[in-house]
Amino acid sequence: MTYEFKLPDIGEGVVEGEVVRWLVNEGDIVREDQPLVEVMTDKATVEIPAPRAGRVGKRLFAEGEICPVGKVLLTIELDGAAPTAAAPAAKTPVAAGPVAAAPAEVPSSAHTMVLATPATRKLARELRVDIRLVVGTGRAGRITSDDVRKHGGGDAAPAVTPQARPASSPTPLAGDVRLPFRGVRKKIAEHLVHAKHTAAHFSYWEEVDCTDLVQVRAKTNEKLAARGVKLSFLPFIIKATTLALAKFPQLNSTLDEKAGEIVQRGAHHIGLATATDNGLIVPVVRDATNKTLVELAREIERLAEATRTGKATREELSGSTFTITSLGTLGGLGATPIINFPEVAILGVHKIARRPMVAAGDKIVARDMMNLSISVDHRVVDGYDAARLVADIKASLENPGLLMVDLF
C-alpha cells in the first residue's frame, strides 16, 4: 500500500522548504526514523526522518525545488498495510547543518499554501497586495517580486529594487566547473541581497592601539593554562562591545517598519559571523553582557565547533541583536561588512599587526594596531552615534584592565 509522506511543520513560521539533498533513492528499503532528505528553511537545514518503514516509491520534488509544508514529499510502499492518503505529523526533524542567520517571516494562516519567499510576502504587504490573488510565474507557480509589483496598483508605493538584469549564461570555457547554486549558499545570497538593498548602509573606520591588550592577554593566558582555558582576542572585543552597546542602545535595535517603531532590544545577543565550508554562518552568544571573559571564551569555542561540524541548532543560529565579523589573522586592513538584517549594525574586526606609529615627542615606535569597521543602517543610526560606539570600544580595548574586572 502507498503511504503519502507530506512535508511536516518543521518550525514556527516555516511554510516551505528547499530540498537540498535526497538521502535515499526510489526503490530503497528504509527503516522507521531513517533520514530521508535534507530540507532547508529560513532557519536551518534539517534532516527529515522516515515516519514508517517500507520501500521508497516516488520522490515528488527534485533537489533544488521548493516543497510547501503539507505537500506530499515522497511516497513509501508499505507491505500489508491499509491504504493511507496522508501521513500523520512526522517526528521532530533533527538539525543537519546550519544556515546563515536570517529572520523568519511568520505569514498568516491564509498565506500558508502560497508559494512565495518571506521577502516577497513582505513586499506584498508594503504594496498592500493580497498575495493570495497574485498569479505566480516562477518555478512551480512560485510568486516572484515582479509578480507582486505587476499585480499592485492604485496608490501603492513603488518598491526600491536593484535594476533587473536579463538572465544569461557565460560563454563556456575549457576547464569550467559548474557548482549548484542552491541550499545554504543560495539562502545566504538571498539574505545578503535583501539586507544590502533594504538597509541604508553607512560605514565608518577607526584604528585601535592593541599593544597593552596583546600583553594583558598573553599574561592572562599564562595564568589560565592550568585550567585548560585560552583566551583569544574575541572575548575582549565582545565584552568591550556589550559595554558600549549599553551606552548606545540605538545600535542594538531593530526597525519594525510595519509598526512604525524602532525596537531597542532588551538583551545583547551577539552574532559571530563564522566561515564554514557551506558559507558564512552566524551562531549567537546569548546574553553576552552577563558572561565573564572565561565564559565567553568557552561559549565561543563551543559554538564554533558546533557550527563547523553542522551540529548547531536553530536556536543557536538565530536571535542575534548585533553581529561581529572577524577573519582573525586574515582580517586585512578594513572592509565594509553587510548588516545582518534586521539588525541595524555590524562590527568588522581586522587583524592585529605591528605598525610604526608616532609616539610622544614625535618618536616613531612599533605598536600592535588593529582596525575596526562598522556598518550601520543610516535610517536608524546616525553616523555620529556609530562613531561614538566605536570610540567607546576603542577606549576599552586600549585600556584592557577595565575588561578584566569579571575575568571569572
LINBELJO-V901892 format. One record per residue. N is the residue number from 1. RES is the residue in one letter. SS is DSSP state (H for helix, E for strand, - for the rest). D_CENTER is the distance of its C-alpha to the mean C-alpha in Angstrom with 1 decimal. Layout:
# LINBELJO-V901892
n->[N	N]
res->[RES	RES]
ss->[SS	SS]
d_center->[D_CENTER	D_CENTER]
This chain:
# LINBELJO-V901892
n->[1	2	3	4	5	6	7	8	9	10	11	12	13	14	15	16	17	18	19	20	21	22	23	24	25	26	27	28	29	30	31	32	33	34	35	36	37	38	39	40	41	42	43	44	45	46	47	48	49	50	51	52	53	54	55	56	57	58	59	60	61	62	63	64	65	66	67	68	69	70	71	72	73	74	75	76	77	78	79	80	81	82	83	84	85	86	87	88	89	90	91	92	93	94	95	96	97	98	99	100	101	102	103	104	105	106	107	108	109	110	111	112	113	114	115	116	117	118	119	120	121	122	123	124	125	126	127	128	129	130	131	132	133	134	135	136	137	138	139	140	141	142	143	144	145	146	147	148	149	150	151	152	153	154	155	156	157	158	159	160	161	162	163	164	165	166	167	168	169	170	171	172	173	174	175	176	177	178	179	180	181	182	183	184	185	186	187	188	189	190	191	192	193	194	195	196	197	198	199	200	201	202	203	204	205	206	207	208	209	210	211	212	213	214	215	216	217	218	219	220	221	222	223	224	225	226	227	228	229	230	231	232	233	234	235	236	237	238	239	240	241	242	243	244	245	246	247	248	249	250	251	252	253	254	255	256	257	258	259	260	261	262	263	264	265	266	267	268	269	270	271	272	273	274	275	276	277	278	279	280	281	282	283	284	285	286	287	288	289	290	291	292	293	294	295	296	297	298	299	300	301	302	303	304	305	306	307	308	309	310	311	312	313	314	315	316	317	318	319	320	321	322	323	324	325	326	327	328	329	330	331	332	333	334	335	336	337	338	339	340	341	342	343	344	345	346	347	348	349	350	351	352	353	354	355	356	357	358	359	360	361	362	363	364	365	366	367	368	369	370	371	372	373	374	375	376	377	378	379	380	381	382	383	384	385	386	387	388	389	390	391	392	393	394	395	396	397	398	399	400	401	402	403	404	405	406	407	408]
res->[M	T	Y	E	F	K	L	P	D	I	G	E	G	V	V	E	G	E	V	V	R	W	L	V	N	E	G	D	I	V	R	E	D	Q	P	L	V	E	V	M	T	D	K	A	T	V	E	I	P	A	P	R	A	G	R	V	G	K	R	L	F	A	E	G	E	I	C	P	V	G	K	V	L	L	T	I	E	L	D	G	A	A	P	T	A	A	A	P	A	A	K	T	P	V	A	A	G	P	V	A	A	A	P	A	E	V	P	S	S	A	H	T	M	V	L	A	T	P	A	T	R	K	L	A	R	E	L	R	V	D	I	R	L	V	V	G	T	G	R	A	G	R	I	T	S	D	D	V	R	K	H	G	G	G	D	A	A	P	A	V	T	P	Q	A	R	P	A	S	S	P	T	P	L	A	G	D	V	R	L	P	F	R	G	V	R	K	K	I	A	E	H	L	V	H	A	K	H	T	A	A	H	F	S	Y	W	E	E	V	D	C	T	D	L	V	Q	V	R	A	K	T	N	E	K	L	A	A	R	G	V	K	L	S	F	L	P	F	I	I	K	A	T	T	L	A	L	A	K	F	P	Q	L	N	S	T	L	D	E	K	A	G	E	I	V	Q	R	G	A	H	H	I	G	L	A	T	A	T	D	N	G	L	I	V	P	V	V	R	D	A	T	N	K	T	L	V	E	L	A	R	E	I	E	R	L	A	E	A	T	R	T	G	K	A	T	R	E	E	L	S	G	S	T	F	T	I	T	S	L	G	T	L	G	G	L	G	A	T	P	I	I	N	F	P	E	V	A	I	L	G	V	H	K	I	A	R	R	P	M	V	A	A	G	D	K	I	V	A	R	D	M	M	N	L	S	I	S	V	D	H	R	V	V	D	G	Y	D	A	A	R	L	V	A	D	I	K	A	S	L	E	N	P	G	L	L	M	V	D	L	F]
ss->[-	E	E	E	E	E	-	-	-	-	-	-	-	-	-	E	E	E	E	E	E	E	-	-	-	-	-	-	E	E	-	-	-	-	E	E	E	E	E	E	-	-	-	-	E	E	E	E	E	-	-	-	-	E	E	E	E	E	E	-	-	-	-	-	-	E	E	E	-	-	-	E	E	E	E	E	E	-	-	-	-	-	-	E	-	-	-	-	-	-	-	-	-	E	E	E	E	-	-	-	-	-	-	-	-	-	-	-	H	H	H	-	-	-	-	-	-	H	H	H	H	H	H	H	H	H	-	-	-	-	H	H	H	-	-	-	-	-	H	H	H	-	-	-	H	H	H	H	H	H	H	-	-	-	-	-	-	-	-	-	-	-	-	-	-	-	-	-	-	-	-	-	-	-	-	-	-	-	-	-	-	-	H	H	H	H	H	H	H	H	H	H	H	H	H	H	-	-	-	-	E	E	E	E	E	E	E	E	E	-	H	H	H	H	H	H	H	H	H	H	H	H	H	H	H	H	H	-	-	-	-	-	-	H	H	H	H	H	H	H	H	H	H	H	H	H	H	-	H	H	H	-	E	E	E	E	-	-	-	-	E	E	E	E	-	-	-	-	-	E	E	E	E	E	E	E	-	-	E	E	E	E	E	E	E	-	-	H	H	H	-	-	H	H	H	H	H	H	H	H	H	H	H	H	H	H	H	H	-	-	-	-	-	-	H	H	H	-	-	-	-	E	E	E	E	E	-	H	H	H	-	-	-	-	-	-	-	-	-	-	-	-	E	-	E	E	E	E	E	E	E	E	E	E	E	E	E	E	-	H	H	H	-	E	E	E	E	E	E	E	E	E	E	E	E	E	E	-	-	-	-	-	H	H	H	H	H	H	H	H	H	H	H	H	H	H	H	H	-	H	H	H	H	-	-	-	-	-]
d_center->[41.9	38.6	35.6	32.9	29.5	27.2	23.4	23.0	21.0	18.0	16.2	16.7	16.3	15.7	18.4	17.8	16.3	16.5	18.9	17.4	20.4	23.7	25.0	28.5	31.0	33.5	36.5	34.8	36.0	33.2	33.6	32.1	28.6	28.2	24.7	25.2	22.0	18.3	16.5	12.9	11.8	9.1	8.2	9.3	12.1	15.3	18.9	21.4	24.8	28.2	29.9	33.3	35.1	36.7	36.6	33.7	35.2	33.2	29.5	29.0	25.6	25.0	22.0	19.7	21.2	19.8	21.5	21.7	22.0	25.7	26.7	28.5	26.3	29.3	32.8	34.3	38.1	39.7	43.2	45.6	43.2	43.8	42.0	38.6	37.2	33.8	31.9	31.2	27.8	26.2	25.6	22.2	20.0	18.6	15.2	15.6	12.5	8.8	6.1	2.8	1.7	4.5	7.9	10.4	13.7	16.8	19.6	23.2	25.2	27.1	24.1	23.3	24.9	24.0	22.1	19.6	15.9	14.6	14.9	18.4	19.3	18.3	20.5	23.2	23.3	23.5	26.4	27.9	28.0	28.5	26.1	28.3	31.1	29.2	30.2	27.4	28.2	25.1	25.1	26.5	27.1	23.5	23.6	22.3	21.9	25.3	26.8	25.8	27.3	30.4	31.0	30.5	33.7	35.8	34.4	30.8	29.1	27.9	24.2	23.2	21.6	21.9	25.2	25.1	26.3	28.2	26.7	28.5	28.7	29.6	33.1	33.2	34.1	35.6	33.1	30.0	27.3	25.2	21.8	20.2	17.4	15.6	13.3	10.0	11.2	12.1	9.1	7.3	10.6	10.8	7.9	9.2	12.7	12.3	11.1	13.9	16.5	16.0	15.7	18.9	17.8	20.3	20.2	22.6	23.6	25.7	27.3	27.8	30.7	29.4	32.8	33.5	30.0	30.5	33.8	32.7	29.9	32.4	35.0	32.6	31.5	35.1	35.7	32.6	33.4	35.7	33.0	30.7	28.1	27.0	25.1	23.0	22.6	19.1	20.6	22.9	20.4	18.3	21.6	22.8	19.7	20.0	23.7	23.2	20.7	23.5	25.8	23.7	21.7	21.1	18.2	16.6	16.6	15.2	17.4	18.6	20.4	21.9	23.7	24.3	23.1	21.1	19.7	20.0	18.0	20.2	18.3	16.4	13.2	12.0	8.5	9.5	8.0	9.8	11.6	12.4	14.7	12.0	10.2	7.7	5.6	4.9	7.7	9.5	13.2	14.8	17.9	18.0	21.1	23.1	22.6	25.1	24.5	25.3	23.1	20.1	21.1	21.4	18.0	16.3	18.3	17.6	13.8	14.1	16.6	14.8	11.7	14.2	16.3	13.8	15.0	12.2	12.4	10.3	11.5	10.4	6.7	6.9	9.3	8.9	11.6	11.7	9.8	12.0	11.8	14.8	16.5	19.3	22.7	21.3	19.9	22.6	24.2	21.6	18.8	17.4	13.6	11.6	10.5	7.0	8.8	10.5	11.1	14.1	14.0	12.5	15.0	15.7	17.9	20.4	23.0	26.1	29.3	33.0	34.2	37.6	37.6	40.5	41.7	44.5	47.7	45.9	45.5	42.9	41.0	38.2	35.1	31.6	29.4	25.7	24.0	21.2	19.5	17.8	16.4	16.9	17.1	20.9	21.4	20.7	21.3	24.6	24.9	27.4	25.0	22.4	25.3	26.5	23.3	23.2	27.0	26.6	24.0	26.5	29.4	27.9	27.1	30.5	32.1	30.3	33.0	31.4	28.4	30.6	32.0	29.7	29.4	30.0]
